[in-house]
Every structure is written in structure tokens, then in C-alpha cells.
Amino acid sequence: MIVVTEDVEIGNACKENDIRCVLLDSETIFRIILEELTQYKER
């Protein structure tokens, strides 16, 4: 299991407890959304 979160506190808890975690920021989330939306534009 891998935790995907935007919450820094959860990210820190994951590090402290050796839990795999992907910490996303708002810019990364928007980039992913824009990439997905671009696929619809190209159809």
C-alpha cells in the first residue's frame, strides 16, 4: 500500500513510520488534471 496525500502532517507520519507515501502539492495536482483534460481536447 502507498499513501497518496496532500497533507504534510500525514507525509511526516509516513516517514516516521516507514510507510510509503507520495506527497503531492497543489501545483502537481493541477498539472495532472490538465494533462488528463488535454486528452479530451485532442479527441
DOTORMI-578463 format. One record per residue: x, y, z of N, C-alpha, C, O in turn; residue in one letter. Coordinates in steps of 0.2 Angstrom, whole numbers, plus 2048, in hexadecimal, padded with zeros to 3 digits. Layout:
! DOTORMI-578463
XYZXYZXYZXYZa;...
END
This chain:
! DOTORMI-578463
8047FA80080080080080480680080A806803m;80280B7FC8068127FC8018177FD7FB8177FAi;80281B8027FE8218047FF8277FF8058297FEv;7FA8297FC7FB82F7F87F78357FB7F18347FCv;7FB83A7FD7F78408017FA8467FF7FF8477FCt;7F684B8017F88528007FA8558077FD85B808e;7F885180C7F985381380085281680384D816d;80485881880B85781A80B85382081084F821v;80785482580785082B80784982A80A84582De;80284782580283F82480883D82080B838822i;80B84181C81284081981783F81E81B83A81Dg;81784382381C84282881B83C82C82083982En;81583B82E81483483181682E82D818829830a;81582E82781782982381E828823821822824c;82282D82382982D82382C82A82A83082682Ak;82882C82F82A82A83682982383782C81F83Be;82482083382281983482481582E82180F82En;82881782A82A81382482581182082580B81Ed;82081581F81A81481A81B81781481D81D814i;81A81380E81B81780881681C80781081B808r;81882280481482780481682C7FE81C82D7FDc;81182E7FA8128337F580F83A7F780983A7F8v;81383F7F88108457FB81084A7F581484C7F2l;80984C7F38088507EE8068577F08048587F5l;80885C7EC8078637ED8018657E88008617E3d;7FE86B7E97F986D7E57FB86E7DE7F786C7D9s;8018707DD8048717D680486A7D280286A7CCe;8068657D680785E7D380085C7D17FF8597CCt;7FB85D7D57F485A7D47F185E7CE7EE85A7CAi;7F28647CE7EF8687C87F38667C17EF8657BCf;7F98647C27FD8627BC7FA85B7B97F985A7B3r;7F98577BE7F68507BC7EF8517B97ED84E7B4i;7EB8557BC7E48567BA7E48597B37E18577AEi;7E985E7B27E98617AB7EC85C7A67E985D7A0l;7F08587A77F28537A37ED84E7A17EC84C79Be;7E884C7A67E38487A47DE84C7A07DB84979Be;7DC8527A17D785679D7DA8577967D6857792l;7E08587957E385878F7E285378A7E1853784t;7E184D78D7DF8477897D98477867D7845780q;7D484A78A7CD84B7877CD8517817C985077Dy;7D18567827D285B77D7D48587767D285A771k;7D98537777DC8517717D784C76D7D9849768e;7D284A7707CD84576D7C98487677C5844764r;
END
